Amino acid sequence: MRKIALTSETVELAWVRLTRVAEHVRCGIERTLKEYGFPPLSWYDVLLELDREESGQLRPLEIEKRILMAQYNMSRLLDRMEKAGYVKREICAQDGRGIVVRITRQGRKIREEMWPVYAEAMQREVGEMLTDDETKMLATTLEKLLPSK
């Protein structure tokens, strides 16, 4: 049996706090979006990535990588978003085989409407708890934990 190295108490504490804070903040933002009648935060993330592209479209795999979502979750999410009229899946014009996801006018509109509510919730959940210097330090530290591009 392979011996597994134990983490230090500090690493364990950091991990527990990171996951709890992330869940707390996400739930607060999700709750706010729901109160305003908006779709979930994951929908916003997809729409933002599509809207950032000049063409307004990406392959599903590229969206998965950018928002760190598993393929099986992405497929169901795109089904729901397409049914709502926010995205459209099409055959890729470049190779005629692959699928691209394109943001619709309705998708752009809902993303733009969601942003002020999302930004306000983010400020409430994070910005009001930290000074500007603490926020910068947190952002810099957390960036080290993101996968390299």
C-alpha positions as a Markdown table, in Angstrom:
| # | Residue | x | y | z |
|---|---|---|---|---|
| 1 | Met | 0.0 | 0.0 | 0.0 |
| 2 | Arg | 1.3 | 3.4 | -1.0 |
| 3 | Lys | 2.0 | 5.8 | 1.8 |
| 4 | Ile | 0.2 | 9.2 | 1.4 |
| 5 | Ala | 2.0 | 12.3 | 2.7 |
| 6 | Leu | 0.0 | 14.3 | 5.1 |
| 7 | Thr | -0.6 | 18.0 | 4.6 |
| 8 | Ser | 0.6 | 20.5 | 7.2 |
| 9 | Glu | -2.0 | 22.0 | 9.5 |
| 10 | Thr | -1.5 | 25.4 | 7.8 |
| 11 | Val | -2.2 | 23.9 | 4.3 |
| 12 | Glu | -5.2 | 22.1 | 5.7 |
| 13 | Leu | -6.5 | 25.3 | 7.4 |
| 14 | Ala | -6.0 | 27.3 | 4.2 |
| 15 | Trp | -7.8 | 24.7 | 2.1 |
| 16 | Val | -10.8 | 24.5 | 4.5 |
| 17 | Arg | -11.1 | 28.3 | 4.6 |
| 18 | Leu | -10.7 | 28.7 | 0.9 |
| 19 | Thr | -13.4 | 26.2 | 0.1 |
| 20 | Arg | -15.8 | 27.6 | 2.8 |
| 21 | Val | -15.3 | 31.2 | 1.7 |
| 22 | Ala | -15.7 | 30.3 | -2.0 |
| 23 | Glu | -19.0 | 28.5 | -1.2 |
| 24 | His | -20.2 | 31.2 | 1.1 |
| 25 | Val | -19.5 | 34.0 | -1.5 |
| 26 | Arg | -20.9 | 31.9 | -4.4 |
| 27 | Cys | -24.1 | 31.2 | -2.5 |
| 28 | Gly | -24.6 | 34.8 | -1.6 |
| 29 | Ile | -24.2 | 35.9 | -5.2 |
| 30 | Glu | -26.5 | 33.1 | -6.4 |
| 31 | Arg | -29.1 | 34.0 | -3.9 |
| 32 | Thr | -29.0 | 37.7 | -5.0 |
| 33 | Leu | -29.3 | 36.8 | -8.7 |
| 34 | Lys | -32.2 | 34.5 | -7.9 |
| 35 | Glu | -33.9 | 37.3 | -5.9 |
| 36 | Tyr | -33.8 | 39.5 | -9.0 |
| 37 | Gly | -35.1 | 36.7 | -11.2 |
| 38 | Phe | -31.9 | 36.0 | -13.1 |
| 39 | Pro | -30.4 | 32.7 | -14.1 |
| 40 | Pro | -27.5 | 31.1 | -12.1 |
| 41 | Leu | -24.0 | 32.4 | -12.0 |
| 42 | Ser | -22.7 | 29.7 | -14.2 |
| 43 | Trp | -24.9 | 31.0 | -17.0 |
| 44 | Tyr | -23.3 | 34.5 | -16.6 |
| 45 | Asp | -19.8 | 32.9 | -16.8 |
| 46 | Val | -20.6 | 31.2 | -20.1 |
| 47 | Leu | -22.2 | 34.3 | -21.5 |
| 48 | Leu | -19.3 | 36.5 | -20.5 |
| 49 | Glu | -16.7 | 34.2 | -22.1 |
| 50 | Leu | -18.8 | 34.1 | -25.3 |
| 51 | Asp | -19.3 | 37.9 | -25.3 |
| 52 | Arg | -15.5 | 38.5 | -24.8 |
| 53 | Glu | -14.9 | 36.8 | -28.1 |
| 54 | Glu | -15.1 | 39.1 | -31.2 |
| 55 | Ser | -16.9 | 36.3 | -33.0 |
| 56 | Gly | -19.2 | 35.8 | -30.0 |
| 57 | Gln | -18.6 | 32.0 | -30.3 |
| 58 | Leu | -16.4 | 29.3 | -28.8 |
| 59 | Arg | -16.2 | 25.6 | -28.9 |
| 60 | Pro | -17.7 | 23.9 | -25.8 |
| 61 | Leu | -14.3 | 22.5 | -24.8 |
| 62 | Glu | -12.8 | 26.1 | -24.7 |
| 63 | Ile | -15.7 | 27.3 | -22.5 |
| 64 | Glu | -15.1 | 24.3 | -20.2 |
| 65 | Lys | -11.4 | 25.2 | -19.8 |
| 66 | Arg | -12.1 | 28.9 | -19.2 |
| 67 | Ile | -14.8 | 28.4 | -16.5 |
| 68 | Leu | -13.3 | 25.2 | -15.1 |
| 69 | Met | -16.4 | 23.1 | -15.6 |
| 70 | Ala | -16.6 | 19.3 | -16.4 |
| 71 | Gln | -17.9 | 18.3 | -19.8 |
| 72 | Tyr | -20.9 | 16.4 | -18.6 |
| 73 | Asn | -22.1 | 19.5 | -16.7 |
| 74 | Met | -21.3 | 21.8 | -19.6 |
| 75 | Ser | -23.5 | 19.8 | -22.0 |
| 76 | Arg | -26.6 | 20.1 | -19.7 |
| 77 | Leu | -25.9 | 23.7 | -19.0 |
| 78 | Leu | -25.7 | 24.5 | -22.7 |
| 79 | Asp | -29.0 | 22.6 | -23.2 |
| 80 | Arg | -30.8 | 24.8 | -20.7 |
| 81 | Met | -29.2 | 28.0 | -22.0 |
| 82 | Glu | -30.1 | 27.1 | -25.6 |
| 83 | Lys | -33.7 | 26.4 | -24.5 |
| 84 | Ala | -33.8 | 29.8 | -22.8 |
| 85 | Gly | -32.6 | 31.4 | -26.0 |
| 86 | Tyr | -29.3 | 32.7 | -24.7 |
| 87 | Val | -27.0 | 30.6 | -26.8 |
| 88 | Lys | -27.2 | 28.7 | -30.0 |
| 89 | Arg | -25.1 | 25.6 | -30.9 |
| 90 | Glu | -24.0 | 25.4 | -34.6 |
| 91 | Ile | -21.8 | 23.4 | -36.8 |
| 92 | Cys | -18.3 | 24.9 | -37.0 |
| 93 | Ala | -17.9 | 26.7 | -40.3 |
| 94 | Gln | -14.2 | 26.1 | -40.3 |
| 95 | Asp | -14.2 | 22.3 | -40.2 |
| 96 | Gly | -17.9 | 21.4 | -40.8 |
| 97 | Arg | -17.8 | 18.8 | -38.0 |
| 98 | Gly | -17.3 | 20.4 | -34.7 |
| 99 | Ile | -19.8 | 22.4 | -32.7 |
| 100 | Val | -19.5 | 26.0 | -31.7 |
| 101 | Val | -21.6 | 27.8 | -29.1 |
| 102 | Arg | -22.7 | 31.3 | -30.1 |
| 103 | Ile | -24.2 | 34.0 | -27.8 |
| 104 | Thr | -27.5 | 35.4 | -29.0 |
| 105 | Arg | -28.8 | 38.9 | -28.7 |
| 106 | Gln | -31.0 | 37.8 | -25.9 |
| 107 | Gly | -27.9 | 36.2 | -24.2 |
| 108 | Arg | -26.0 | 39.5 | -24.5 |
| 109 | Lys | -29.0 | 41.4 | -23.1 |
| 110 | Ile | -29.5 | 39.2 | -20.1 |
| 111 | Arg | -25.7 | 39.3 | -19.3 |
| 112 | Glu | -25.7 | 43.1 | -19.4 |
| 113 | Glu | -28.8 | 43.1 | -17.2 |
| 114 | Met | -27.2 | 40.7 | -14.7 |
| 115 | Trp | -23.9 | 42.5 | -14.4 |
| 116 | Pro | -25.0 | 45.4 | -12.1 |
| 117 | Val | -26.7 | 42.9 | -9.7 |
| 118 | Tyr | -23.7 | 40.6 | -9.8 |
| 119 | Ala | -21.2 | 43.4 | -9.2 |
| 120 | Glu | -23.2 | 44.7 | -6.3 |
| 121 | Ala | -23.4 | 41.3 | -4.7 |
| 122 | Met | -19.7 | 40.7 | -5.3 |
| 123 | Gln | -18.9 | 44.0 | -3.6 |
| 124 | Arg | -21.2 | 43.1 | -0.6 |
| 125 | Glu | -19.7 | 39.6 | -0.3 |
| 126 | Val | -16.0 | 40.5 | -0.8 |
| 127 | Gly | -15.3 | 44.2 | -1.2 |
| 128 | Glu | -17.0 | 45.3 | 2.0 |
| 129 | Met | -15.1 | 42.7 | 4.0 |
| 130 | Leu | -11.5 | 43.7 | 2.8 |
| 131 | Thr | -9.5 | 46.8 | 2.3 |
| 132 | Asp | -8.3 | 47.6 | -1.2 |
| 133 | Asp | -4.8 | 46.4 | -0.2 |
| 134 | Glu | -6.2 | 43.2 | 1.3 |
| 135 | Thr | -8.2 | 42.6 | -1.9 |
| 136 | Lys | -5.1 | 43.1 | -4.1 |
| 137 | Met | -3.1 | 40.7 | -1.9 |
| 138 | Leu | -5.8 | 38.1 | -2.0 |
| 139 | Ala | -6.2 | 38.3 | -5.8 |
| 140 | Thr | -2.4 | 38.0 | -6.2 |
| 141 | Thr | -2.2 | 35.0 | -3.9 |
| 142 | Leu | -5.1 | 33.2 | -5.4 |
| 143 | Glu | -3.7 | 33.7 | -8.9 |
| 144 | Lys | -0.9 | 31.4 | -7.9 |
| 145 | Leu | -3.4 | 28.5 | -7.4 |
| 146 | Leu | -5.0 | 28.9 | -10.8 |
| 147 | Pro | -3.9 | 26.5 | -13.6 |
| 148 | Ser | -1.4 | 28.0 | -15.9 |
| 149 | Lys | -2.7 | 28.9 | -19.3 |
